[in-house]
């Protein structure tokens, strides 16, 4: 299989990584990457420096890497470095790179060993590197030093987990060879998140520092703690070499010499060392990116959809084009007017399902809040005012009739109280209008000066209309005060006055004679003039009507076996109240009901006996609330009901006119002003270029958003090309292999060789391996991912067999069938017993 463009995958991920990091959305997309983990001083930084071939990372004892370093290696002819936080600046001197890393680390973490999870993005261009992206993470530690918090171990662990728990992240676990592999911090934490070892690549450092007589052969051969992707050994520079400024190229040559000369490692020298590690990581990261392409494509498409609407606003924008500025100004003002009208009038598109806004909130003020802000009578205070008004109208005389002047005085006083809730309603509507204006100017955030001027001009206009609206509403109140229309069709009036019902409810007449059935329950209706009772609440069959003249109340003690609470109604002139009864005893289920009925009788002018309190419990009132004059009380009750009727008419009128007045004088005026006059005010307020100055933050956001948008589109295009251009090499035509015969046994060991199937190894055609000790069945590991077993009983003739101990034997997989010319003698390859056998 061959993938065109596969070599562009790592630069593509680098581009996406920069785009997402700069715009603050790195958490939305898990990009394939390699995280370098290990304990302190395990050699992580040295491995990275060996990749680059330059000294550029901070050095020292203890914790040196205190922020994640996203290192992007890019193969390039020129050699230089760039930081994401220093855009446009190229670092040619790598000592300056080290100083910049230290300065940027100290800027966030302080100078005394603190750590931070915010990464530093470094991109290194060099001809000596392969395309590769790694994240150098702080080394794991156990003890806090300096100003480090006591939980530094858990902070570092938490930081590592943020990276390595993602399935898209490969783990480069760095472990020094001079420590026990079973105690490796890197392998331990990698095992937690990758128990199957599918994402972990082992790196063994400091092989040259192992005790004499010991080696890491079993580890490197993946026998001790096997990993799917295996282990690679490296030899870094010692601290003495670093202090002596030993050249990295010389160090790599020394590393190569070490592996070739060491008896335990020379048979695997081609699979050891920094160059092989870099090449392996490049291949494995490329393959890993390829494997994660389907999921990455889905995430990229989701990101693209979320950005398209925002990018649509930026596509045709040219910052310095005056024609474009004028057109943009006209469009934005027009759009602002449309948005404002939609917010007020409502629309079917972009409906907010979270909270009310604009016109809906104003509607709630009109029809929910404002009606409840209108007059709520304080019953006791109102009755007291009516009583005082009647007395003051009569003066020294005793009035025989209910006075009109008292009614008018009370009504006007109640109408004046309407001014406060009306003004408050206007203030609430103004606040909602201003909030709506601010909400609609959110689309002008790209031009702060234009937004500020638009808000100021519209708000000023609304405030101007506020005065006119309040004057008009107060004028409505004055209209109501100027004439009390007692001929209104909805007003009950004196002529049409029907004695209102004060109270209805079930009561038991407790003292009906036993012969007549004892106590019995009836439906009672109390008005200002009489007390009537009926058979039931339908009030069709009236049993009796008792006038309230000369009636009073008294308490009655309940009987021994009774659970009812009783009070009595009697005539002060010692007349029978009902039939032959001088008093009727009325019973209730609770004392609260008794007190409530007594309060209702007080409103009707029926009072308790002089030796009893006027009221009890919570219904008690000051002594001057109720007069001892029954006629005055009836007049108070009459005016009270007339006031209630007339104020209801006024409230209804005000509730109807208030929304109309506010809509006409304020809201519709604001809409008309925005559509017809706002643009003129904007032109007169200042220079157009000043108004259309784009904010620096918005310009940066636009550039970064566009860059990320195009990077995602390019990524999707490249991913599509990679997927669609994957081609399969056609199988070669059948070969006439009748001339191949089975080898016969002879003196020595006979090995007849037959070709294995053709295999494409990511473009690598030569697979070196040692035949010093070759097992009977050999398994080749291809890029650490697929295992291809084949039998050595039959190997192709084209395989060059060399039986000299340490020799490496290459063979080409691009020649799937090694064909013997028909004229060649048909005889097997004979290996003499004196020579080492392949089967040993």
N, C-alpha and C positions, 0 to 999 in steps of 0.2 A: 504494500500500500504506500502511496506517496501523497503528501499534503502540501499543496502549493500555498505559500504564504505562512506556513507554520512558524518560520523563523521570526515573523512579525508579531507573534502572540505576546511575548514578554514586553516589548516596547508598547504594545497596545495596553496591556494591564498597567504599565507605568503611567501612561498618559491618563488613564481613568483614575488611577490612584491620586495623581496630582490634582486632577479636576475636582474630585470629590473632597479631598482634603482642603482645598482652597475655599470651597463654597460651604463647608461645614456639614456635608451629608455623607460622611464616610461610613456612618453606621447603617445606612440604608442598603448598602451593597457589600457583600462579603467577597472581596476579590481574592483570587488565588495568590498565595504568597508563601515565603519560607521564613519561619520565625526561628531565630538562633537562641537556644536556651542552654543554661549550664550554671555551675556554681561560680563563685568569684575566683578569678585567676585561673579559670579552666583553659584559657587560651582562645576565647571567642574572638576578641578584637584582633589577635595576631592572625587568625585564620582569614579574617576579612581583609586585613592589610596585605596579606600574601596574595589574595585575589587581585587586588588593585596594583600591587607592586610598589606601593608608596606608604610612608609613615604619615598617617593623617588622623588617627584616633587618639584621644586622651590616654595618657599612661599614668600609672602610679600604683600604690598599694591600696588594699581595701576596695570599696565600691567606687568604680570610676565611671561606668555607664549608668547615669542616673535618670535618663529619659530614653524612651524607645527611639532608635535611629533607623528610619526607613532608608536603606541604601539601595539605590538603583544603579546598577552597572550597565553601561551601554557601550557596545563596541563602536569605536569611532577613530578616525585618523588622528585628529587632534586630541590632546590630553588636557583636560581641565575639569573643574567641579562647579556645581551650582547648588544653592540652597533655595528651597521654596519660599522661605521668609525674606530672602534677598533677591527679589526678582530682577533679572537683567544683569546681575553682577557675576562675572566669571572669575573663579579662583584658579590661578595657574600655579601658585606656590602652595603646596599641600601643608606647609607649616601654618599658613594662614587659615586653612580649613580646620586644623586642630584647634586653633585659638577661637575660631568662630563657634565651633561646637561647644567649647568650654564656656564661652560668653553666653551663648543662647541657653545652655543648661542652667548656668547660675542665675540668669534673668528670671526664671520661673521657680527654681528650687532653692536658691540661696547658695552660699559658698561653703556650706558645712554639711555636705553629705545627704541633703534631702533628696527626695525622688518626686517625679511627676509623670502621669500617664500620657501627657500631651506629646506627640512624637515630633522629631526633627526630620524633615525630608531632605536628603542629600542625594544628588545625582552626579555620578562620576562618569565622564567620557574618557575612554582610553583605548588604544589599539591592543592593549595587553589583556583585556577582559572579554568575557563572553556575556551576552545579554542575560542578566540575572537580577532578581530583586530579593533582598533579604531584610529582615528586621532584627537589628541587634538589640536585645532586651537586657535590662539590668541583671547582674548575676545574683543568684539566690544566696542569701546570707542567714545567719542564725542570731547574731548579736548586734544590737544597735550601737553605733559609735557616733561621737560628736553630737550634733543637734538632731539626729535621727529620732523619730518617735519609737517608743518601746515596741510597737507592733510592726516594725519595719519588715520583718519576715513575712507577715500576712499581707502587708501592702504590696510587696514585690510579687508574692504569689498571686494576689488578686489581679495585678497588672498582667502577669504572664497568662493567666486564665482568659483574660479578655481576648487575647490573640489566638491561643492554641486550641481553645474549645471549638472554634469554627471548623466545620468539616472541610472548608476550602483551604485550610492552612496546613502546609507541610511543616514538620517539626525537625529541626537540625539539632539533635541532642549532642552537645560537646562534653566529653568526659576525659580527664587526664588519665594516661595509662598507669601512672604511679599511685593510683588509688584503686580500691576494690570496686569492681564494676557493680557489684550488688549494692553498694552504698551510693551509687551515682544519683545526685539530685536531679539531673536532667532526665535520665531514664525513668526515674520514679514518677516525676510529674507528667512525663510523656505517656507512661503506662496508664495513668489515671484517665486521661482523655482519649487515649488511643490504645485500648487494651489488646487489640489484635495486631498492633504494630504495623498497620497499613499505611500510616502517614509519617512514620518516624524514620529518619536517616541518622545512623550513628556515626559520630566522628570521634576518633581516639587521638588525643594529642599527647605530646611529651613522651613519645616512645623512646626517645634517646635518653631519658632520665630514669628509666626503669633499673632496678637493682640488677647487678651482674648475675647471669644465670637464669634470669626470668625473661619472659617475652609475652606478647599479647597475641600470639598466633591463633589460639583457639577463639579469641574474641573476633579477630579480623576475618577468620574463616566462617564466622557466623554460627559457631557451635555452642558457645557458652550461654548467651542470652540472645537467641535468634530474633532478627528483625526481618520483615518482609523485604525491605529495601537494603539490608545489609549494613556493614561497617566499612569505613574508609579511614586509614591511618595517615596522620600528617606529622611533620616535625617542624615546629616553629622556632624562631630565634630565641635564644636565652636572653635573660635580662642584661647579661654582660654584652651580648651582641647588640642589643638595642641601645644600650648606653654608649657603646663604641660606634654607633651609626653604621652597623654592618649592612651592606647593600642587600636588598631583598632578592635580587636576581642571584647573587652569590649564595644566599640562604637556600633558595630553591634548588640550586645546583648541588649544594651539600645535602639537602633532603633526598635528592635523587640518588646520590652516591650512597647515602645511608641505607636505603632500601635495597639497592643492587648488591651491596656488600654484606648485608646482615644475613646470616645463614637461615634465620627463621622467616625472613620476609622476602628473600630474593626471588622465590618462585612466584610471588604475587606482586612483584615490584611494579608491574604495569597497571595494577589496580590500586596502587597506593599513591599518596602524595597530593599536594595542593592542586597541580594542573588537572589531575584526574578527578579530584573532588569538584573543582569548578565545572569541568565538562559534564560530570554526572549530575550535578545540581541543575545545570542548564537543561539537560535532557529531561530530568525528572520533573522540573517545574513546567517545561513545555508540555510534556505528556499529561501532567496534572491539570494544566489549563485546558488542554484538549478534552480531557475526561469531564471537566466541569462546564464545558461549553453549553450544553442544553439548559442547565439551570441558570447559568450566567446570562444566556440569551433572554430567558423569560424575565429575569430581573431588570435587564437593560431595557426591554420593551416597556415594562411598567414605569421605569424612570422616564423613558421618552414620552410616554403619554402624559405623565404628570407635568412635564416641562413644556409641552407643545403650546399650551394656552399662553403661558408666560412669554415664550419665545416669539409667538405670533405678534406680540406688541412691539418687539424689538427688531423684527426682521427688516422693516423698511425705514428704520430711523437713521437719520444722518445728523449728528450733533451740530455741525457748523453750517448747515444749509439754511439760509434765511427763508426760502420758500417753504421748506419743510417745517420750520418753526411756526410760520404763520398758519400753515395748514393744520399743524398739530394743535395750535392754540384754539383755532376755530372748532376742531373736532372735539377737543377736551371740554370746552365750554358747552358745546351742544350736548355732549354725552352727559355732562354734569346735570344739565337741565332735564334730560330724559330720566336719569337715575333718580333725581329728586322727585319728579312727578310720579315715577313708579313706586317710590317708597311711600309717598303720601296716598296715592290713589289705589295702590296695590296692583300686582301683576301676577300672571301665571308662571313666569319663568324665574328661576333662581329663588324659590320660596324658602325662607328661613324656617326650619322646623324645630329650632332650638329655643328661640325666644321671640317675643313680640318686638316689632320695630316700626318706626315711622308712623304711618297712618293708623295702624292697629293700636298703638299706644295712645294716640290722640283720641281715637274712638273710645277707648276704655276710660279716658279722663272725662269725656262728654257724658257717657251713659252709665258709668259705674261709680267713679269717684265723686263727680260733681253733685249728683242727686243726694248722696249721703252727707255732703258737706252743707246742704241746705238746712233750714231750721229744724232742730230737734227740740221740741218743747220740754222744758223742765216743769213738770206738772204742778208741783207745789209752788214754785216761784210764779208760774203763770196765774194760778188761782189767787195767790196773794195780790199780784198786781191788779187783776180784775176787781177784786174786793175793794182795794184801795181806790181804784178809779171810780167805782160806783159811789163810794162814800164821798169822795171829793167832788163829784158832779152834783150830788144832792146837797152837799154843804150841811147846814144846820137842820135842814128839813129831812123828813123821812120819806123816801120815795115810794110811790105806789107801783110804778112801772119800771121796766128795764130801760135804762137810758142809752140812746144812740151814741152820745158823745163818748161814753166809756168804751163802747165797741170800737169806734174810729181811733181813739187814742191807742188802744191795745194793738189794733191791726197795723197802724203806722209804725209803731215801735218794732213790731215783728218784721215788717217789710224792710226797715233800715238795716236789720241784721243780715239781709241778703247781700249787702255790698261786699262784705269780707270774703265769703266763699266764691263770689263771682270774680273778684280780683285774683284770688288764689288760683282759680281755674285758668285764667289768662296766663299767669306766671308759669304754670305747669305746661301749658301748650307751647309757650315760647321756649322753654327748656328742651322740650322734645323736638321742636323745629331746629334749634341750634345743634342738637345731637345728630339729627338727620343730615344737616348740612355737613357736619364733620365726617359722618359716615360716607357720604357721597363724594367727599374730596379725597378719600383714600386712594382713588385711582390717579390722583395728581401728585402722589408721593414722590414721583420722579423729579418733580419741579417744585421744590420747597417754597420758592418765592411766589410762584403762581398759586399754589395752594393757600399760602398765608394771605395773599391779597383777596382771593376768592372768598375765603371764610370771613375776612374782615368786612368786605363790601356787603355780602349777603346778611351777615349778622347785624351790621349797622342799619340796613334797611328794615330788618325785622324789629329792631329796637325802636326805630322811628314809628313803625306801625303799632307798636305796643301802646304808646300814649293815646293814639286815636281810638284804638279798640277799647281801652279802659274808659275813655271819656264817653264813648257810645254806650257801653254797658251801664255805666253809672247813670246815664241819661235815661235808660230804660227803667231803672229803679225809681228815678225821679218821676217818670210818667205814672208809675203805679202809686206813688205817694200823692200825686196831685189830685187824684179823684178816686174815691172809694165807690166802686160801682156795685151797689147792693141790688141792682136789677139784673145782674148777670144770670144767665139761664141756669148755670150750674150752682148758684148760691142758694142755700135753703131759705134764707131771709126770715124776717119775723112773721110775715103773712103765711109763708109755706112751712113755717117751723113745725116740725113734728117732734114731740118730746122724745129725746134720744134715749136709747137703752143704755143704762149704766152697767148692768151686770145680768148674766144669765147663768143658771146652774141648778143642779139637783140639791134639794134640801128635804129633810124629814120633819114633818109636823109631829112632834113627840107627845102632845097631850090631848090627842083626839080620844074620846071616851072608849073604854074597853068594849062597850056594847057596839060601838061603831067600827071596831076593828083595831083600836089602839093606834100606835104610830104608823104613819104612812108616808111614802116618798112621793114628791111632786117636782115638776119642772117649774122653777121660779124665774120671773122676769122683773127686774127692778129698773124703774125709770125715775125721772126727777119728780114725778107727780104721784106715782102709785106703785104698789107691789102686787103683782098678779102671779097666780100659779095655775099650771095646766097639768093635764093627765100625763103628757109626754112632751118630748122636745119638738114635736111637729107643731105644737101650739094651736091645735084645731079645737080642742075641747077645753074651754076655760072653766076652771072650778070657782074662782073668786078673784075679785079685784079690790084691794084695800087701799084707799087714799092715804097719803102720807101725812096729812094734817094732824097735828097734835100727837104724833107717835114718837116714842122714845125706846131705847134699848136698855136691857139689863141682863146681867149674867145669871145663869141658873146652874146650880150644882148638879152634876150628873148622878144618876142612881147608882146603887151599890153594884148591881150586875151589869150596868150599861158601859159600853165602850165608846159611846158617842160624846162629843163635846157640844154643849147646848148654850144658846142664848135666847132671850125672849123679846118680843115686840109687844108693847102695851100702849094704851091711850092715857094721856095725862089727865083727861077729864073724867076718868073712871067709867068710860063707856065700854060696851062689849066690842072687842076687836073683830071676832069672827064667830058668828052665831051666838051661842051663849057663853063664849070664852072671853074673859077679861084680858087675856094675853095668849099669844100663840108661841109655843116653844119650838124653836128651829134647831135641828141637830145636824152637825157635820162630823166627818170622819176624823178630823185632826184639828188641833188648835190653830194651825196656820190658816185653814179654811175659815174658821170662825173670825180670826183677825182680818182676813181679806174681805169677808162680807161686811164686817163692821165699818171698814174703811169705805166701802161702796155706799153704805147707808149714810155715812157722814157727807159724801158728795151729794146725796139726795136731800140733805137737810134733816136727817134723823139722827139724834144724838143720844149718847148714853145718859143715864141718870147722873145727877150732879155729884154724887159721892163716888162715881167711877171715873177712871182716866178716859180721856177722849179716844186714845188708840193704845194698842199694845203691840209688843214685838217690834218687827222691823218696819211696820207701817206707821209707827208713831211719828207725829209731826209737831212742830212748835205750836204753842197754844193759840197764836194769832192766825194760824193757817185757816181755820174754820170758825166762822162766826156762830154765835149761839142763836142768831136770828134765822129761822128756817126760810123766811121769804128772801133774805139776802143770799142765802146759799142757793136758792133756786135761780135767782138772777145771775149769780156767778156761773152756775152750770149752764144756763142759757147762753150767756155771752161766750163762755168757753167753747161751746159747740159751734156758735156762729163764727168765732175767730178761726177755729179749725177749718171750717168750710171755706172761708174766704182766702185764708193763707194757702190752702190747697190749690185754689184757682191761680193765685199769684205764682206759686211754685211751678205749676204746670206751664204757665206762660214763659217764665224765665228759663225753665229747662228746654223749652222749644226754641227760644230766641237766642240763647247763648251760643250754641254751636253754629247757628246761621250767621250771627254777627262775627264770630271769630273766623269762620271760613271765608266770609266775604272780605273783611277788612285786613286780615292777616295772612292766611294760608294761600288763598287764591292770588292775593296781591304779591306774595313772595314768588309764586310760580310765574306770574306774568313778568315780574321784574327780572328774574333769571333768564327768561326766554328773550326778552326784548331789550333790556338795558344793561345787563351784566357786562357784556362784551365792551360796550362803550366806556363803562367805568374802568375796566381793566386797561384799555388803551390809554385812558387819561391819567391813570395812576402812576405810570412810569414807562421806561423804555421796554420795548418788546424783547430785546435780547436779554435784559435783566430778568424779566419774568420767566423766560424760557431757559434759564441756566439750570442745567441738570446737576443734581447733588452728586458729590464725589462718591458717596457710598453707593448710590444707585448706578452710577457709571461703572463702578467696579463690579457691582453685582450683575449688571447687564453683560459685561465682558465675560465674567466667569460663568454665568449661566449659558451664554452663547457658546463659550468654549466647551463646556461640559456637554451641551446639546449636540454640538458637532462631533465631539469625541465619542459620544454614545452612538450617534448615527454611523460614524466611521467604524466603530467597533462592531455594530450589527452588520454592516456591509462586509467587513473582513471576516467575521464569523460565518456569514452566509457563504462567502467565497471559499472559505476553508472547508465547510461542510459539503458544498456542492461540487467542489473540484477534487474531492477525494476519489482517486481512480485506482482500479485494481489492475495489476500487471497481468496480461493474458498468459495462460499456461502455454508452454512451448509445445510444438507438435509431438506426437508420439515418436519414440525412438526405437529402432530395431535393436533390441538388446539380446537377441538370440545367441550372439557370439560370447556372451558372458556365461561362464560355467562355474559351477560350484568347485571350489578348491579341494583338492584331495590331500589327505594327510601324507606327510613326508617326513624326512629327517629334520626335526625342528618343529617349531610352532608355525602353523600356516594361518595367515589372516587373509581372507578374501574380502575385498572392499566393494560396497555397493553404495550408490549416491543417496544422500538424505534429501528430503524435499527442500525446495527453494524457500528461503525465509528472508524478508526485508526487515532489517533492524534499524528503523528510523534513519535510513540513509547510510548507516555504517555497514560497509561490506566485509571488513576484515575482523575476525574475532580471534584474538590471540589466546592460547591456553597452553599449559605446560603438559608435556607427556612424560615428565620425569617419573611420575607415579600415576598411571592412568588406570582407573577402575574398569571393570568389565563393561559397565553401563555408565555412560557419561551424561550428565545433565548440564546443559548450557543455560546460564541466567541471562536473559536479554533485557537490558536496561533495568534490571532489578524487578521486573514485573511478571514476565511470562517465563515459564520453565518448559523447555523443549527437550524431552529425553530422546535419545536414539542409541542404537546398539553399535558397539565397536566391532561386533563380529564381522560386519561388512562395511568398509569405509571406501570412499572413492579413490580411484587410482591417482587422481590429480592431487590428493593430499600428500604433501611433502613430509615424509616421516624422517625425523631425525632422532636418533636414540642416544644423543649425548646429554646425559643428565639434566642440565639446567636450560636446555634450548627451548625457545618458544616457537611453536609451529603454527604459522598462519595458514588459513585456507579461505578461498573465496566462496561466498554464498551466492554470487551473481552467476555462477556456472552450475546450475542445478543438476545437470547430468554430465558426468565426466565420461566421454565416449572414447573407447579404444578403437584406433583405426583397424579396419578389417584385416589388414595385412600383418598386424602385429602378432607375435607369437602368443598363444594362449597358455600362459603359465602363471601360477600364483606367486605372490610375493612371499619369500621365505625369510624368516627371522631365525638366525642361528641360535642354538642354546647358549653359546658362550656370551651372547649379548643380552642386555637387560630385556626382559620380556614385557610386552605391553600389558600382560595380564597380571603382573606382580601387584 
